[in-house]
């Protein structure tokens, strides 16, 4: 976390333009993906009626998130979108907890990560709405209650992407800054470990859940 303001970038020239990649969030995201693959493999390797610890944790996440998806959507749609909701929550949870490990940070403290996830949720929710209602009915919904509400409804939908992305980014980045400031003020004594546990574990889990539930609500609003 001491390198919070330092960004290592990879600049790739492409057709006369430069593409800039922030290396830390990319590497950290792949660490999370690999960790999730290992977790999934261990949870499903030896499935049994009496589950082991890893299988129990996996089943707990799946049962709870599938139940929430079924409450927000109908049973048929929940089968389609519950895997996405489960994967999104676990990815965000692992991302937010990655900062506990030495020399690692959270990919979600980079706006590019949260904004890309927000755009993904936006695209999927509107795709689901078009599939469910049909394109004509979908467009008609933007003209309700009156046709001149169309620009405001479009702005409102785009604002959802900004809101959900900046909320997650701000909370994770703000937690990092608070921990760093307090650590330097008290010279790394007793308080920072408790702050670290609070922001990374508790707040990280809450923010992952909020982002996931908002994405689920956006899908539900579009299909209902």
C-alpha angles and dihedrals in degrees: 000000000000087000092056094127096042117092122191109206137189113212115199120187112223125177093332094316132094123236113202122205124189102223100200098059091044094051093042092049090053090049088055092047092051090047091052092049090052091047091050092048093050092045094052102031098091107016115184141164088253100050126212123232097273093044090049092054091048093049091048092056093044096046094048097045094042088051092052091048091051091051092052097039133028120269095263095050092043090061088056100044104027092082089055092049092048093048092046093051094047092047092051092044093053090044092053092047096046092086090070089073117084117263092007132104138193118275086212090067086073114080091216090066097048094041092051090051090048091051090047091054091046093052094045094048093051092043088053090049093052092047092049102041104023125247096274095051090043092056092044089060090067091060094057133147088007130358095242088064089075096097092046092048091050092049089048092054093048090047089060090066092051093045098050094042098047092044093060094039093048095049095048095042091044091053090052092051093048092050092049094047095047091044092057093043095055096031095244095300128145101308102063096062089055091045090049092051091047098049100036101038107027102028090037091056092045093050092047090052094047093050092047094047092048090053089050091049091051090053091046092051092052097049098042 
